[in-house]
């Protein structure tokens, strides 16, 4: 399940899921996708299953409780494969975005 957070509230530290990378929503930063914790443009954080689906060509992901679906751009921005856990700090995000 994907989750949407801005660069200031990333990466999410969820108990049930490990997020291994993020992708940009279509139109980022001028996107309708907004962070779940503030009003800034959101990144789409993917768990291991979503990352596998992304690498297999899926670009539409479901958020919590099937509230919404989000569409990504084609390139993954941060994350190294589906088995590695990432650590990102704000400086990394500033350089990438």
N, C-alpha and C positions, 0 to 999 in steps of 0.2 A: 504494500500500500504506500503510495506516494504521500508526502507531506510538503506543504508550502511554507517556507520561511524566508525572510529577507536576509541579506548578508550580515546584518547585525544580530540576528537571532539564530544563526546557523553555527554548526550543525545541531539538529535537534538531538536531545539525549533521552530517547524513549526507552522505557523498560522492556517493552515487548518486541521491539524491532531494533536492528542495527542498520543505520543508514550508511551506505558505502560510497556514495557519490551524488553529485547533483548535475542537472541539466537546466538549460534556460527555457522558459516558456516562449512560445511564439510571440514575437514583438518586443521582447525584453530590451530595454527597460521600460518602454512605453507599452505596457501590458495591462490587462484587466485583472491579472492574477496578483492578489494582495497577500502579504504576510498574515499568518494566523495570530500574530501577537501585536502587530502594529499596522500602520497604513502605508507601508513602503512596498515597492514592487518585490515580488517573491521569486525565489529560485525553487525548482522542483527537486526535492531530495528523494532518492530512490533507495529502497532496501535491496537485499541480494536478489530476490526473485524479480523485482522490477528491473534491476540492472541486466539480468539475463535476458529478459524480454526486450529491453532496449537494444541490446547487442543482436537480437534476432529480428530487429526491424520494427518493433512496436513503438509508437510515438504518442499514444494516448493512455493515460494512467488514471486510476480511480483514487480519490482521496478518502479520508475516514468516513465511515457510515454511508458510503456511496452518495455523499452530498453533492459532489461535483466530479467532473472529469477534466483533466488538463492535457494540453497538447504541447509537446516539446519541439525544439529545433532538432536538427539531425546530429549535431556533434555533442559528445559528452564533454563536460568542462573539467571536472575533477573527479578522480576515483580511478583506482587501478585494478581492474578486474573485479570479479564477483566475490572473491574470497578474502580480500584485504580490507581492513578497517582503516579509515582515514582520520587524520587529525588536521584540522584547518584552523588557522588563526586569521584575524582580521586583515593582516598584511597580505596573506596569500590571496584573499578575496579581492582586495583592492587591485592587486596586480592582474588577476584574471578578468575582472570585470572592468 
